[in-house]
Structure formats: structure tokens, C-alpha cells
Amino acid sequence: MAVSTTEPDARWLVLVMKIPAEPSRHRVAVWRELRRIGALSLGQGVWAVPDVQVFAEGVSRALELTEKSGGTAVTLSAAGRSSEDAARFREMFNAARSADWTEFLADCGKFEAEIAKEIGKAKFTLAELEEEEQSLERLRRWHRDLTARDVFGAPEAAEAAARLTTCVSVCEDYAERVFAVLHGTPEDHR
């Protein structure tokens, strides 16, 4: 559920990080953590997130990783200097969330196509069903994560929720077909 932060002076955390170039695994670990939580990259070593609780744990982990690498980090509290600046910053954050949702929707399409392919090949095995259920669980986790960090409510969020529901239905239908084949019920396997 999106957190309402519609006031033009919404607060942001800006992280300014300097991490040693070598070994690169430290920079990559910090980068991955910040990407995982949906931080907005503003430039080399500069990231921002809305100053809301959902980001606190990830920000703490990124700061800890930076410190362990021998790097330095400064956390700043910020707001737009004008309402236009605040709106522009929010638009940048929403654009990043929209890109996340677009990628999620594409993966939902791949999931549905994969099950359609298995149905077309009449591949009704428990192993395949388990694989599809794992893929569905990955989509569910991803949807939860995206929903948590989409604090301003990107327009694609509603479509993504509906699409996930469709994926659940598609997987349930496939499971019924698998069980019908395995248990030899006199269904036509649709």
C-alpha cells in the first residue's frame, strides 16, 4: 500500500558515498543494496530516497557496507528549494518506479507465455509445476518489494496488481491440469 506523501515539501534522504575503487566488490555490494531498496541515483556516489520508514533498514545496510569497505558516507536531509524542484525530484523517483513496474509487467507476460507453452506441449509434470510455482512466488515477492518502495503510487501499480492476479489464476489452472493428468481423471486436459 502506497504511503501518502503528497505535500510539496516531502523530505528526502540524500546519501553521498565515497567507496574505495578496489576491491570492486564493496562498491558493487553498496550499489546492489541501494538498487534493491529503490534508491534514486543522482550521480556517481550520490543516492536519494524519500525519508520514510520503509527505506530505513536498506539505508542503514548501505551505510554499514560503505563503512566496512573503508569508505565514507554522509547522509543529508533534503527538500526541494522550490515546489517545482520538489515536484521534479518526485517525478524522477516516480519515473524510476514506473520503470520497475514496466519490468515487472514484462516478467508477468513471460510467466504467462511459459505456462501457455507448457500447456501447448502437454507438459503436465510435478517438476514443471513446481518450477512454475517458484516463478510465481518470485513474482509475488517482487510485487511486495515494489509496492513497499512505490511510496508515491506510480500509475502502473494497479495494472501490476491485476496482472499478478492473472498470473495466479494461470498457475492455478495449470496446477489443475497437472493433477488431472497425474491422477488420471477423465478430463480432456482442456
C-alpha positions in Angstrom: 0.0 0.0 0.0 1.4 3.4 -1.0 2.2 5.9 1.7 0.7 9.3 1.1 3.3 11.9 0.9 1.6 14.5 -1.3 2.9 17.6 0.4 5.3 19.6 -1.9 7.9 19.8 0.8 8.3 16.0 1.2 11.6 15.2 2.9 14.3 13.1 1.2 17.5 11.4 2.4 20.4 12.1 0.2 23.4 9.7 0.6 26.8 10.9 -0.5 29.2 7.9 -0.6 32.8 7.5 -1.4 33.9 3.9 -1.6 37.5 2.7 -2.4 37.8 1.6 -6.1 39.4 -1.7 -5.1 38.3 -4.2 -4.4 35.3 -3.5 -6.6 33.1 -6.0 -4.7 32.5 -3.3 -2.0 31.2 -0.8 -4.5 29.0 -3.4 -6.1 27.6 -4.5 -2.7 26.6 -1.0 -1.9 25.2 -0.4 -5.3 23.1 -3.6 -5.2 21.7 -2.7 -1.8 20.7 0.8 -2.9 19.2 -0.6 -6.1 17.3 -3.3 -4.1 15.6 -0.6 -2.0 14.8 1.5 -5.0 17.2 4.4 -4.3 17.4 7.0 -7.0 20.9 7.5 -8.4 21.6 11.2 -8.7 25.2 10.8 -9.9 28.4 9.0 -9.0 28.1 8.1 -5.3 25.0 10.2 -4.7 21.7 8.5 -4.0 18.3 9.6 -2.7 15.2 8.0 -1.1 12.1 9.6 0.4 12.6 10.0 4.1 10.0 7.4 5.1 10.4 4.3 7.3 10.3 1.7 4.5 13.7 2.8 3.3 15.4 3.0 6.8 16.7 -0.6 7.0 18.2 -0.6 3.5 19.8 2.8 4.0 21.4 1.5 7.2 22.7 -1.6 5.4 24.2 0.6 2.6 25.8 2.9 5.2 27.2 -0.1 7.1 28.6 -1.7 3.9 30.2 1.6 3.0 31.9 1.8 6.4 33.1 -1.8 6.3 34.7 -1.1 2.9 36.8 1.7 4.4 34.7 4.3 2.6 32.8 7.3 3.9 29.2 8.4 3.7 27.3 11.5 4.6 23.5 11.4 5.0 21.7 14.6 4.3 18.0 15.5 4.9 16.7 17.5 1.9 13.7 19.0 0.3 13.3 20.9 -2.9 14.3 24.5 -2.8 11.1 25.4 -4.6 7.8 23.5 -5.1 9.0 23.0 -8.8 12.2 21.4 -7.6 10.3 19.2 -5.2 7.9 18.1 -7.9 10.8 17.4 -10.3 12.5 15.2 -7.7 9.4 13.3 -7.1 8.8 12.9 -10.9 12.3 11.4 -11.1 11.6 9.0 -8.3 8.2 8.1 -9.9 9.9 7.5 -13.3 12.2 5.0 -11.7 9.3 3.2 -10.1 7.4 3.2 -13.4 10.4 1.6 -15.0 10.4 -1.1 -12.2 6.7 -1.7 -12.7 7.2 -2.0 -16.5 9.9 -4.6 -16.0 7.6 -6.5 -13.6 4.7 -6.4 -16.1 7.1 -7.8 -18.8 8.0 -10.7 -16.5 4.4 -11.4 -15.8 4.0 -11.7 -19.6 6.9 -14.1 -19.8 5.4 -16.2 -16.9 2.1 -16.5 -18.7 3.8 -17.3 -22.0 5.9 -20.0 -20.4 2.8 -21.7 -18.9 1.0 -21.4 -22.3 4.0 -23.1 -23.9 3.9 -26.0 -21.4 0.2 -26.4 -21.9 0.7 -26.4 -25.7 3.3 -29.2 -25.3 1.1 -31.0 -22.8 3.9 -31.0 -20.3 2.0 -31.7 -17.2 4.6 -32.8 -14.7 5.1 -32.1 -11.0 8.6 -30.9 -11.7 7.3 -28.3 -14.2 4.5 -27.3 -11.8 7.0 -26.8 -9.0 9.2 -24.7 -11.3 6.2 -22.5 -12.3 5.1 -22.1 -8.7 8.6 -21.0 -7.8 8.4 -18.4 -10.6 5.1 -17.2 -9.3 6.4 -16.9 -5.8 9.3 -14.8 -7.1 6.7 -12.5 -8.8 4.8 -12.2 -5.6 7.9 -11.2 -3.6 8.9 -8.8 -6.3 5.4 -7.2 -6.3 5.6 -6.9 -2.5 9.0 -5.2 -2.7 7.9 -2.8 -5.5 4.7 -1.9 -3.6 6.7 -1.1 -0.5 9.0 1.3 -2.2 6.4 2.9 -4.5 5.6 5.5 -1.9 4.0 7.9 -4.3 1.9 5.4 -6.2 3.2 5.1 -9.8 0.3 4.7 -12.3 1.4 1.2 -13.3 0.9 -0.2 -9.8 -2.8 -1.0 -10.3 -2.1 -2.8 -13.6 0.7 -4.8 -12.0 -1.6 -5.9 -9.2 -4.2 -7.0 -11.7 -1.6 -8.8 -13.8 -0.3 -10.7 -10.7 -3.8 -11.9 -10.0 -4.0 -13.1 -13.6 -0.7 -14.9 -13.1 -2.0 -16.6 -10.0 -5.1 -17.8 -12.0 -3.0 -19.1 -14.8 -0.8 -21.0 -12.4 -3.8 -22.5 -10.6 -5.3 -23.6 -13.9 -2.0 -25.2 -14.9 -1.9 -27.0 -11.5 -5.4 -28.4 -12.0 -4.3 -29.7 -15.4 -1.2 -31.3 -13.9 -3.2 -33.0 -11.2 -5.8 -34.2 -13.7 -3.1 -35.9 -15.8 -1.3 -37.4 -12.8 -4.4 -38.7 -11.1 -5.9 -40.0 -14.4 -9.1 -38.1 -14.0 -11.2 -38.4 -17.2 -10.8 -34.7 -18.1 -9.9 -33.6 -21.5 -6.9 -31.6 -20.1 -8.6 -28.6 -21.7 
